[in-house]
Amino acid sequence: MSPSSEPSTQPHGYISDKDQYLKRMGRIEGQARGISKMINEEKYCIDILTQISALTSALQVVALGLLDDHLSHCVLDAAKLGEDEAATKIKEASDAIRRLVRS
């Protein structure tokens, strides 16, 4: 089992903003459905690309918020537990940043 899939005894850092994340994700889902509809209706390609850009930006906002919460809570809490725990959480964060930068 990888560290990120292990059950945690502490709430995740984003828990206090969970409702906001869910609302934002609901809007993102609506944007994605809207793009599908635009394609189905054969809308102008530049208009579709504009909407894809907006969707990508919205996802990046969520990702950066979750990353900030991870650093502020999970990494900070792990640092208090010791070097091994901190190193694991820092690697998780670094790997997540690497994936975000590539996307």
Secondary structure as UniProt FT lines:
FT   HELIX           3..5
FT   HELIX           13..17
FT   HELIX           18..40
FT   TURN            41..42
FT   HELIX           45..69
FT   HELIX           70..75
FT   HELIX           76..81
FT   HELIX           83..102
//
